[in-house]
Amino acid sequence: MPSDSGDPGLWNAQAIADKVRSIVAAKTNCPVVADSTFDTLGLDSLAMAEVIFEIESAFGIHADERLLDLRSIGDVIAFVVQEVSREQAARSRAGRTTSA
C-alpha cells in the first residue's frame, strides 16, 4: 500500500484512483465514481481548493488550476496518473544520470 509521502514511485494507477476518490469523498456525502463531476458532487470553491491541495500533497505533484479545468473525477484521476508517471520517469532518469 502506498504511503502519503508524495513519493510517486509508490503509486500505481489503481492506488491513485482509490486515493483520489477517497480525497474527494471526504468532501461530499455523494458516492464518488469516475463520471462524477465536481458540480454533481456539490463541491464549492473552498472544497475544490482543499481537494487540489490534498491531491498535490498526497502525490507530490503541482497541479494548481489545471485541476479546475477538468470535468469528471475520471479526468482528475487520469491527470494525476499522468503527472505521477511523469515525475516517476524524471526521477528515474535523474537516478541513472547520478549513478553513471
C-alpha positions as CSV (number, residue, x, y, z in Angstrom):
1,M,0.0,0.0,0.0
2,P,1.4,3.4,-0.9
3,S,2.1,5.9,1.8
4,D,1.1,9.5,1.7
5,S,4.7,10.6,1.4
6,G,4.3,12.2,-2.0
7,D,6.8,9.7,-3.5
8,P,5.4,8.9,-7.0
9,G,7.4,5.6,-7.1
10,L,5.0,4.2,-4.6
11,W,1.8,4.7,-6.6
12,N,0.2,2.6,-9.3
13,A,-2.9,3.6,-11.4
14,Q,-5.4,1.8,-9.2
15,A,-3.9,3.2,-5.9
16,I,-4.1,6.7,-7.4
17,A,-7.7,6.2,-8.4
18,D,-8.6,4.9,-5.0
19,K,-6.8,7.8,-3.2
20,V,-8.3,10.5,-5.4
21,R,-11.8,9.1,-4.8
22,S,-11.1,8.9,-1.1
23,I,-9.9,12.6,-1.1
24,V,-13.0,13.7,-2.9
25,A,-15.4,11.5,-0.9
26,A,-14.2,13.2,2.3
27,K,-15.6,16.5,1.0
28,T,-19.1,15.2,-0.1
29,N,-21.9,12.9,1.0
30,C,-22.4,11.6,-2.5
31,P,-20.9,8.4,-4.0
32,V,-17.8,9.3,-6.0
33,V,-17.5,7.4,-9.3
34,A,-15.3,8.1,-12.4
35,D,-18.1,10.0,-14.2
36,S,-19.0,12.2,-11.2
37,T,-18.3,15.9,-11.7
38,F,-17.4,18.4,-9.1
39,D,-20.8,20.1,-9.7
40,T,-22.8,16.9,-9.3
41,L,-20.9,16.2,-6.1
42,G,-21.8,19.7,-4.8
43,L,-18.3,20.8,-4.2
44,D,-17.9,24.6,-3.7
45,S,-14.7,26.6,-4.5
46,L,-13.3,26.1,-0.9
47,A,-13.8,22.3,-1.1
48,M,-12.2,22.3,-4.6
49,A,-9.2,24.2,-3.2
50,E,-8.9,21.7,-0.4
51,V,-9.2,18.7,-2.9
52,I,-6.4,20.2,-5.1
53,F,-4.2,20.8,-2.0
54,E,-4.7,17.3,-0.8
55,I,-4.0,15.7,-4.2
56,E,-0.8,17.8,-4.6
57,S,0.3,16.7,-1.1
58,A,-0.6,13.1,-1.5
59,F,1.1,12.6,-4.8
60,G,3.9,15.1,-4.7
61,I,2.8,16.9,-7.8
62,H,1.9,20.5,-8.6
63,A,-1.5,20.7,-10.2
64,D,-2.6,24.3,-9.5
65,E,-5.6,25.5,-11.6
66,R,-5.2,22.7,-14.2
67,L,-7.4,20.5,-12.0
68,L,-10.1,23.1,-12.1
69,D,-10.3,22.7,-15.9
70,L,-11.1,19.0,-15.6
71,R,-14.8,18.0,-15.6
72,S,-15.0,14.5,-14.1
73,I,-13.3,12.5,-11.3
74,G,-12.1,10.2,-14.1
75,D,-10.4,13.1,-15.8
76,V,-8.8,14.1,-12.5
77,I,-7.6,10.5,-12.0
78,A,-6.1,10.4,-15.5
79,F,-4.4,13.7,-14.9
80,V,-2.9,12.5,-11.6
81,V,-1.7,9.2,-13.2
82,Q,0.0,11.2,-16.0
83,E,1.7,13.6,-13.6
84,V,2.8,10.9,-11.2
85,S,4.2,8.9,-14.2
86,R,6.0,11.9,-15.5
87,E,7.5,12.6,-12.1
88,Q,8.5,9.0,-11.7
89,A,10.2,9.0,-15.1
90,A,12.1,12.2,-14.3
91,R,13.3,10.7,-11.0
92,S,14.3,7.5,-12.8
93,R,16.3,9.5,-15.4
94,A,17.9,11.6,-12.7
95,G,18.9,8.4,-10.8
96,R,20.6,6.9,-13.9
97,T,22.4,10.2,-14.5
98,T,23.8,10.4,-11.0
99,S,24.7,6.7,-10.8
100,A,26.6,6.7,-14.1
